[in-house]
Amino acid sequence: MELLLGQHVTPLLFLLTLGSGAVLKQSKDLEEAWGYVTVRSNASMFWWLYYANNPTKNFKELPLIMWLQGGPGASGCGYGNFEEIGPLDAELKPRNTTWLQAASILFVDNPVGTGFSYANDSKAFAKDLSTVSSDMLVLLKEFFRSKKEFQTIPFYIFSESYGGKMAAGIALELYKAIQSGSIECNFVGAALGDSWISPLDSVLSWGPYLYSISLLDDQGLVEVTAAAKEVMNAVNRRQYALATELWSATEEVIEQNTDDVNFYNILAKKSPDGKASKHKNISLIKLYQRHVEPLHKDSLSDLMNGPIRKKLKIIPDHVTWGGQSGEVFSNMAGDFMKPVIDIVDALLAAKVNVTIYNGQLDLIVDTMGQEAWVRKLKWPKLKQFNQQKWKALYVSPESTDTAAFHKSYENLAFYWILRAGHMVPSDQGEMALKMVRSVTQQKHW
């Protein structure tokens, strides 16, 4: 069942800076829609669609992008929308680098229980990637059934952090569904941003990466390496719950040796631990506080549970934005350390376009770790991909300041964004928008 409010046209104020420094307000209509889809018994997912807002092109001339946030338990409809790529920022001011200039955007709060999505039973939370993927397929089938205007428009999945792991699984299941004829859409590719594709490769890279930039000394490197090897041993024994605990312990060793480095941007200070969560497992508490709570800061929660909730009108009384994020995170804990390199291989073999993008200043999913799992791909064209040289990219033709590096071969591409941390669109909005245009216009293939 879908609860749908229909289409809405909202006046949006764009700020145009004049040569004199004065600011002119120019109104432009923004078309949007939102609703719920019941994906399983006692499990409902919320989605929010913005139609592309381009001065020269109709939305039908531009692609559709679905954005998936990380966590798991972080809200795309909240954080991704108002902190990264949506039309308005968290202060409800127009965002100059919104991706709506290049595409329509479908935000989805997933897994069930994230953001405004909710579970009415404790047994309804997803516990693995398979459930996350099957839930999303139910939502996408309903979305494309009710929004037939998007069935032929090129469709991409863009993602960030754990959202990248979910994007890979969802993309493969979507491809299979299209092949079987059970869903009608024009799926083109997936973009995996700072993605938790191979957790072990990320963990093993932390010590060498921090040491290479002088955030660890010799003794610190020894301690971090020893902790990472404990994670490796647990993963190799397929003791994934234990590996999760040891992952948390490794992050503690890093914090102790680096004066609390920020895992999302090595140049920033670590965010202070938030209020106590409902987790009984101390390792999960610390992981949740490092990787989910910062995306639910009080100002964003006030916005989502106040003006946005009032605007949407369909949020059930018992649902609070972000209120079930802790349950989402803890229920997925057994799946955290499982790699999905094989899924990326399957996507490449199916000729699905796969884009990897990463921030230079990210630690939790650093570029060194990303390159390590890419080298493990069994894709027959990997050798040719590796032989490609990095190409410097600039925000504009007039710029002489390198903003990113890029290389590609056939249906695999990699973007390395300079001066960006884990949240690439937030840190380097102009370059992220340029990357989106390049990917969706297939300029690098």
Secondary structure, DSSP 8 states (H G I E B T S, - for coil): -EEEEEEEEEEEEEEEE-TTS-EEEEEEEEEEEEEEEEEETTEEEEEEEE----SS--GGGS-EEEEE--TTT--IIIIIIIIIISSB-TTS-B-TT-GGGT-EEEEE--STTSTT-EESSGGGS--SHHHHHHHHHHHHHHHHHH-GGGSSSEEEEEEETHHHHHHHHHHHHHHHHHHHTSS--EEEEEEEES--S-HHHHHHHHHHHHHHTTSS-HHHHHHHHHHHHHHHHHHHTT-HHHHHHHHHHHHHHHHHHHTSB-TT-TTSB-----S--S-SSHHHHHHHHHHTGGGG-HHHHHHIIIIIHHHH--S-TT--TTTTHHHHHHHTGGGTT---HHHHHHHHHTT-EEEEEEETT-STT-HHHHHHHHTT---TTHHHHHTS--EEEESSTT--SEEEEEEEETTEEEEEETT--S-HHHHSHHHHHHHHHHHHTTTT-
